Amino acid sequence: MGPALSVVLSAVAFTLHHVVVIANYAQMERSLPMIILATLVVFGFGLFWAWHYLKYRNIYAVWVSHIAADIVMMGIGYSIVFG
């Protein structure tokens, strides 16, 4: 398996888990466009993190970056809910 295929398959696996989470938090009937957008964003981050790990071989940088993304997303979610 080549590096490009490895990056894509890693991003797909990363995305599949997050699709389940996104769909459970969103109301499917009213939020399908938002679910699709969020899925594409997650796939993009999955591509970036897989490529970053492949290039630098440093899981800690990817891990810290994911934590930062989670903090931002929780802040956005908090803002939406508590406004």
Secondary structure as GFF3:
##gff-version 3
##sequence-region A 1 83
A	DSSP	alpha_helix	3	25	.	.	.	ID=ss1
A	DSSP	alpha_helix	28	56	.	.	.	ID=ss2
A	DSSP	alpha_helix	59	82	.	.	.	ID=ss3
###
